[in-house]
Amino acid sequence: MDSFQGAGLANYGEYTSDYHYNKSKVASNPALEMDYRMSPPDLQIKPSRHRRLAVVTPKGTVVLSADGSESPASRAFKLAKSSMKVTPS
C-alpha cells in the first residue's frame, strides 16, 4: 500500500496525517483498506481525504484508489467496494 500512497516521493509524509488501516474481506477475498488526510500548506489547495483498498484475488492484487472531496469520493469508493466481484477465468 505504501507505493500507492506515495512512499517513494521526496515529500512523503510531509503533508499527510490521520492514517487508518482496516483488514477486511471484499468479495470473499482478503483486503486491506487505508485512508489518510492530505493537507498541503498551499491555501489554494483544499485538504482532502485519500482512500486505498487492496484486494487479493487468485490472479493478483487489485488496488482501488479514491481521492478528493469527502462526499463524492466517499460515495464512489463505497459503491465500488460493495459491488466488487471476483469471477473465475
SEMARTOR-76971 format. One record per atom (N, C-alpha, C): residue number from 1; atom name; y, x, z. Coordinates in pm, 1 decimal, decimal comma. Layout:
<recs>
NUM|CA|Y|X|Z .
...
</recs>
This chain:
<recs>
1|N|-119,4|82,4|0,0 .
1|CA|0,0|0,0|0,0 .
1|C|125,8|86,8|0,0 .
2|N|116,9|205,4|56,2 .
2|CA|236,2|289,7|62,0 .
2|C|295,5|316,9|-75,2 .
3|N|211,1|341,1|-175,6 .
3|CA|264,6|370,5|-307,9 .
3|C|336,3|250,7|-368,4 .
4|N|300,3|129,1|-327,4 .
4|CA|366,4|10,9|-381,1 .
4|C|494,3|-23,4|-306,6 .
5|N|518,4|39,3|-191,3 .
5|CA|643,3|13,8|-120,4 .
5|C|741,1|128,4|-138,7 .
6|N|703,0|231,8|-214,0 .
6|CA|796,2|339,1|-246,3 .
6|C|782,1|463,7|-161,6 .
7|N|665,5|490,2|-103,6 .
7|CA|647,3|606,4|-17,5 .
7|C|676,6|737,8|-90,1 .
8|N|667,5|739,7|-221,7 .
8|CA|693,5|861,3|-297,0 .
8|C|840,1|884,5|-329,3 .
9|N|926,1|791,0|-298,8 .
9|CA|1068,1|804,0|-330,2 .
9|C|1138,6|895,2|-230,2 .
10|N|1244,3|961,5|-275,4 .
10|CA|1317,2|1056,0|-190,8 .
10|C|1376,8|989,1|-67,0 .
11|N|1422,3|865,7|-79,5 .
11|CA|1486,0|798,2|34,1 .
11|C|1391,9|700,6|103,4 .
12|N|1260,1|723,4|90,7 .
12|CA|1160,7|634,9|150,7 .
12|C|1187,9|615,2|300,3 .
13|N|1189,4|491,6|341,8 .
13|CA|1207,4|459,1|482,8 .
13|C|1350,2|459,7|531,4 .
14|N|1441,2|508,1|450,0 .
14|CA|1580,3|520,5|493,4 .
14|C|1646,2|384,8|517,5 .
15|N|1612,9|285,6|436,8 .
15|CA|1677,5|154,7|447,8 .
15|C|1578,8|42,6|475,3 .
16|N|1459,2|75,4|520,2 .
16|CA|1357,8|-26,8|545,1 .
16|C|1335,4|-45,1|694,8 .
17|N|1296,0|-166,8|731,8 .
17|CA|1270,0|-196,4|872,6 .
17|C|1184,2|-321,5|883,4 .
18|N|1147,3|-354,9|1004,4 .
18|CA|1080,2|-481,5|1034,5 .
18|C|948,9|-497,7|956,8 .
19|N|861,7|-395,8|965,3 .
19|CA|733,1|-398,8|895,0 .
19|C|632,8|-489,0|966,0 .
20|N|551,7|-559,7|888,0 .
20|CA|440,6|-638,7|940,6 .
20|C|321,3|-619,9|847,6 .
21|N|203,9|-598,6|907,2 .
21|CA|78,9|-588,3|831,9 .
21|C|-15,9|-695,3|883,5 .
22|N|-94,0|-753,2|793,5 .
22|CA|-188,7|-856,3|833,5 .
22|C|-313,9|-846,6|746,8 .
23|N|-429,2|-823,8|811,3 .
23|CA|-556,0|-825,2|738,3 .
23|C|-602,7|-969,4|728,1 .
24|N|-652,1|-1005,9|611,4 .
24|CA|-698,2|-1143,1|592,5 .
24|C|-800,4|-1147,0|480,2 .
25|N|-830,4|-1265,4|433,6 .
25|CA|-916,8|-1285,4|317,0 .
25|C|-841,2|-1373,5|218,0 .
26|N|-852,8|-1339,3|92,2 .
26|CA|-794,7|-1418,6|-16,1 .
26|C|-905,6|-1438,9|-117,6 .
27|N|-932,1|-1562,6|-152,4 .
27|CA|-1040,9|-1596,0|-244,8 .
27|C|-1171,6|-1533,2|-196,7 .
28|N|-1195,2|-1537,6|-66,3 .
28|CA|-1315,1|-1484,1|-0,1 .
28|C|-1329,1|-1332,8|-10,2 .
29|N|-1222,9|-1262,0|-43,9 .
29|CA|-1224,3|-1116,4|-54,7 .
29|C|-1129,9|-1055,2|48,9 .
30|N|-1162,4|-933,8|97,3 .
30|CA|-1074,8|-869,1|194,6 .
30|C|-935,9|-844,6|135,2 .
31|N|-834,6|-861,9|218,5 .
31|CA|-697,6|-844,9|171,9 .
31|C|-611,9|-784,6|282,3 .
32|N|-504,5|-719,2|242,5 .
32|CA|-405,2|-667,0|335,1 .
32|C|-269,9|-714,3|287,5 .
33|N|-197,7|-779,0|375,8 .
33|CA|-63,8|-829,1|343,0 .
33|C|37,6|-747,4|420,5 .
34|N|147,2|-713,2|355,5 .
34|CA|252,3|-634,6|418,2 .
34|C|386,8|-693,6|379,9 .
35|N|479,4|-695,0|473,6 .
35|CA|616,1|-731,2|438,6 .
35|C|711,7|-646,0|519,4 .
36|N|830,1|-624,5|463,1 .
36|CA|932,6|-545,4|529,7 .
36|C|1068,7|-586,4|476,9 .
37|N|1172,3|-545,4|547,5 .
37|CA|1309,5|-576,3|509,5 .
37|C|1374,7|-449,9|453,8 .
38|N|1446,7|-466,8|341,7 .
38|CA|1522,5|-358,8|280,6 .
38|C|1670,4|-389,5|301,8 .
39|N|1740,9|-297,3|367,0 .
39|CA|1883,3|-317,0|397,0 .
39|C|1962,8|-195,8|351,0 .
40|N|1998,9|-190,0|222,5 .
40|CA|2077,0|-76,6|172,8 .
40|C|2218,2|-79,1|231,0 .
41|N|2280,3|38,4|244,5 .
41|CA|2414,3|42,9|303,4 .
41|C|2523,1|-12,4|211,3 .
42|N|2492,6|-26,5|83,5 .
42|CA|2590,2|-79,6|-12,2 .
42|C|2611,8|-227,5|16,7 .
43|N|2731,6|-264,8|53,4 .
43|CA|2759,6|-403,4|91,7 .
43|C|2751,0|-501,3|-25,0 .
44|N|2745,8|-450,7|-148,3 .
44|CA|2734,5|-539,4|-263,8 .
44|C|2589,3|-578,7|-289,6 .
45|N|2496,0|-511,2|-224,9 .
45|CA|2354,3|-543,7|-238,6 .
45|C|2309,7|-611,0|-110,4 .
46|N|2265,0|-734,9|-121,4 .
46|CA|2223,1|-809,1|-3,6 .
46|C|2089,8|-758,3|49,6 .
47|N|2071,3|-758,0|182,4 .
47|CA|1939,2|-724,1|236,9 .
47|C|1835,3|-821,3|182,0 .
48|N|1714,4|-772,7|163,6 .
48|CA|1610,3|-857,7|106,1 .
48|C|1476,9|-830,7|172,8 .
49|N|1387,6|-925,3|160,0 .
49|CA|1252,7|-916,5|214,1 .
49|C|1160,6|-877,1|100,1 .
50|N|1069,3|-784,4|123,7 .
50|CA|973,7|-738,4|23,6 .
50|C|833,4|-768,3|74,5 .
51|N|750,3|-823,3|-11,9 .
51|CA|614,0|-862,0|26,2 .
51|C|513,5|-798,5|-69,0 .
52|N|401,7|-753,3|-12,9 .
52|CA|292,4|-696,9|-91,9 .
52|C|161,5|-755,9|-41,8 .
53|N|71,2|-778,5|-132,6 .
53|CA|-61,5|-827,7|-98,5 .
53|C|-161,9|-750,6|-182,8 .
54|N|-255,2|-682,9|-117,5 .
54|CA|-361,5|-611,0|-187,7 .
54|C|-491,7|-684,1|-161,4 .
55|N|-559,8|-723,7|-268,9 .
55|CA|-686,3|-796,4|-258,9 .
55|C|-794,6|-712,5|-325,5 .
56|N|-901,9|-687,4|-251,0 .
56|CA|-1013,9|-609,7|-304,3 .
56|C|-1104,4|-704,5|-382,6 .
57|N|-1130,6|-671,4|-509,3 .
57|CA|-1219,6|-750,7|-593,9 .
57|C|-1334,9|-661,6|-640,0 .
58|N|-1440,2|-719,4|-693,9 .
58|CA|-1552,5|-638,0|-741,5 .
58|C|-1512,5|-536,4|-849,4 .
59|N|-1408,1|-563,7|-925,7 .
59|CA|-1366,3|-473,9|-1034,3 .
59|C|-1250,4|-382,9|-996,4 .
60|N|-1199,3|-392,1|-874,2 .
60|CA|-1086,8|-309,0|-831,7 .
60|C|-991,8|-387,8|-742,5 .
61|N|-886,5|-323,0|-701,6 .
61|CA|-788,2|-385,4|-613,4 .
61|C|-673,1|-441,5|-694,7 .
62|N|-631,9|-562,9|-659,7 .
62|CA|-519,2|-628,6|-724,2 .
62|C|-404,6|-629,9|-623,9 .
63|N|-284,2|-589,7|-668,2 .
63|CA|-168,1|-590,0|-580,6 .
63|C|-65,4|-688,1|-634,3 .
64|N|-24,3|-777,9|-547,4 .
64|CA|78,6|-876,9|-579,3 .
64|C|205,3|-834,1|-506,9 .
65|N|317,1|-836,9|-576,1 .
65|CA|443,4|-794,7|-518,3 .
65|C|548,2|-903,4|-539,2 .
66|N|623,3|-932,9|-434,8 .
66|CA|733,5|-1029,1|-445,4 .
66|C|852,5|-972,4|-369,9 .
67|N|962,6|-953,7|-440,2 .
67|CA|1084,3|-900,3|-380,3 .
67|C|1198,3|-996,1|-406,1 .
68|N|1294,9|-994,9|-317,1 .
68|CA|1414,5|-1072,6|-344,3 .
68|C|1452,6|-1164,9|-231,9 .
69|N|1531,4|-1264,4|-267,7 .
69|CA|1584,1|-1355,3|-166,8 .
69|C|1470,5|-1427,9|-96,4 .
70|N|1494,6|-1462,7|25,8 .
70|CA|1390,9|-1517,8|113,7 .
70|C|1317,8|-1639,0|55,8 .
71|N|1385,7|-1745,0|24,4 .
71|CA|1318,3|-1869,6|-12,0 .
71|C|1243,0|-1865,2|-144,5 .
72|N|1306,1|-1831,1|-257,0 .
72|CA|1231,4|-1832,1|-383,6 .
72|C|1115,1|-1733,6|-384,6 .
73|N|1137,2|-1611,9|-336,2 .
73|CA|1030,1|-1512,3|-335,4 .
73|C|917,4|-1554,3|-242,3 .
74|N|951,8|-1610,9|-128,8 .
74|CA|851,2|-1654,7|-32,6 .
74|C|765,3|-1766,9|-89,9 .
75|N|826,8|-1863,2|-154,8 .
75|CA|751,7|-1974,3|-215,5 .
75|C|660,0|-1923,7|-326,2 .
76|N|711,3|-1835,9|-411,7 .
76|CA|631,2|-1782,2|-522,0 .
76|C|513,9|-1700,3|-469,0 .
77|N|538,1|-1620,6|-366,3 .
77|CA|433,3|-1538,1|-307,3 .
77|C|323,5|-1625,4|-247,2 .
78|N|362,5|-1727,1|-171,1 .
78|CA|264,0|-1816,6|-108,1 .
78|C|183,5|-1893,0|-212,8 .
79|N|248,6|-1938,1|-319,1 .
79|CA|178,5|-2010,0|-424,9 .
79|C|77,6|-1917,4|-494,9 .
80|N|119,7|-1797,3|-527,6 .
80|CA|28,8|-1703,1|-593,9 .
80|C|-88,9|-1668,9|-502,9 .
81|N|-60,7|-1644,3|-376,5 .
81|CA|-166,8|-1609,4|-281,3 .
81|C|-267,8|-1723,1|-265,4 .
82|N|-219,0|-1845,2|-254,1 .
82|CA|-308,2|-1959,6|-231,6 .
82|C|-386,5|-1998,7|-355,7 .
83|N|-339,6|-1959,3|-473,2 .
83|CA|-408,2|-2000,8|-595,3 .
83|C|-494,0|-1889,5|-656,6 .
84|N|-501,2|-1773,5|-592,9 .
84|CA|-582,8|-1663,4|-645,4 .
84|C|-731,3|-1699,1|-642,3 .
85|N|-800,9|-1661,5|-748,6 .
85|CA|-945,2|-1682,5|-756,8 .
85|C|-1007,1|-1558,5|-819,9 .
86|N|-1125,3|-1523,6|-773,4 .
86|CA|-1200,0|-1414,2|-833,9 .
86|C|-1313,0|-1477,3|-911,5 .
87|N|-1316,6|-1449,5|-1040,9 .
87|CA|-1420,5|-1507,6|-1125,9 .
87|C|-1514,4|-1397,4|-1173,7 .
88|N|-1642,9|-1426,2|-1182,2 .
88|CA|-1736,0|-1324,3|-1233,6 .
88|C|-1709,7|-1299,0|-1381,8 .
89|N|-1727,6|-1175,4|-1421,4 .
89|CA|-1702,0|-1143,1|-1563,6 .
89|C|-1829,5|-1146,4|-1644,1 .
</recs>
